[in-house]
């Protein structure tokens, strides 16, 4: 069995630009929760790339769901995946700023 064979691919919904909503609406997630549950998503997050709200949390959640899925496959005798996972931490200090600058230089100018 492969990662996708039974149709279960870990996925989350991340609603971006929540910072643009009126403050009283920023934490009202009932509609997003319902959509997530009705459509088989593993979870949902209201996020803002601008402020960083729930960016790290949503990625860590998705990574944990993927690891959980791989462990489920391993427990079924699937030797395709390595069980030595260790731990994961998203560390902004280890971000590759040199690669960012290279991409920025390559895409400068129009279009």
C-alpha positions in Angstrom: 0.0 0.0 0.0 1.3 3.4 -0.9 0.8 6.7 0.9 -2.2 7.6 -1.3 -3.7 4.1 -2.1 -6.6 4.1 0.3 -7.5 7.7 -0.6 -6.4 9.2 2.7 -4.0 12.1 2.1 -3.4 14.3 5.2 -4.6 17.8 4.4 -5.6 20.9 6.3 -7.4 24.0 5.3 -5.5 27.3 6.0 -7.6 30.4 5.5 -5.1 33.2 4.9 -5.5 37.0 5.4 -7.5 36.7 8.6 -5.8 39.9 9.6 -8.0 41.7 7.1 -11.2 40.7 8.8 -12.8 42.9 11.5 -11.3 41.9 14.9 -14.6 40.4 16.1 -14.7 38.0 13.2 -11.1 36.8 13.4 -11.7 34.0 15.8 -15.2 33.0 14.5 -14.3 29.7 12.8 -17.6 27.8 12.8 -18.1 27.9 9.0 -14.5 26.8 8.4 -14.8 24.0 11.0 -18.0 22.7 9.3 -16.4 22.8 5.8 -13.3 21.0 7.2 -15.4 18.3 8.9 -17.8 17.8 6.0 -15.0 17.4 3.5 -12.7 15.0 5.4 -9.8 17.4 6.2 -7.6 16.7 9.2 -8.0 20.2 10.5 -8.3 23.8 9.8 -6.5 27.1 10.7 -7.3 30.7 10.3 -4.0 32.4 9.5 -2.2 35.5 8.5 1.0 35.4 6.6 1.4 39.1 7.3 1.3 38.7 11.1 2.4 35.1 11.3 -0.7 34.0 13.0 -1.1 30.2 12.9 1.5 29.8 10.1 3.9 27.7 12.2 1.1 25.9 14.0 -0.7 24.9 10.8 2.6 23.5 9.3 3.5 21.6 12.4 0.0 20.2 12.6 0.2 19.0 9.0 3.6 17.5 9.5 2.4 15.6 12.5 -0.6 14.3 10.5 1.8 13.1 7.8 4.0 11.3 10.3 1.0 9.7 11.9 -0.1 8.5 8.5 3.3 7.0 7.8 3.3 5.3 11.1 -0.1 3.8 10.4 1.3 2.4 7.1 4.3 1.1 8.9 2.2 -0.7 11.5 0.4 -2.5 8.6 3.7 -4.0 7.5 4.6 -1.5 4.8 8.4 -1.4 4.7 8.5 1.4 2.2 8.8 4.1 5.0 11.6 4.5 7.5 10.4 4.4 11.1 13.3 6.5 12.4 11.6 9.9 12.4 13.1 11.8 15.3 11.4 15.0 16.0 10.5 18.0 13.8 10.8 21.7 14.7 10.3 24.6 12.4 13.1 26.9 13.2 13.0 30.4 11.6 16.6 31.0 12.5 17.6 28.1 10.1 15.7 29.6 7.2 17.9 29.9 4.1 18.1 33.6 3.5 20.7 33.1 0.7 18.2 31.1 -1.3 15.5 33.8 -0.7 17.8 36.5 -2.0 18.7 34.4 -5.1 15.0 33.9 -5.9 14.3 37.6 -5.3 17.2 38.5 -7.7 15.9 36.1 -10.4 12.4 37.5 -10.2 13.1 41.2 -10.0 11.7 43.4 -12.6 8.4 43.1 -14.5 6.5 39.9 -14.7 
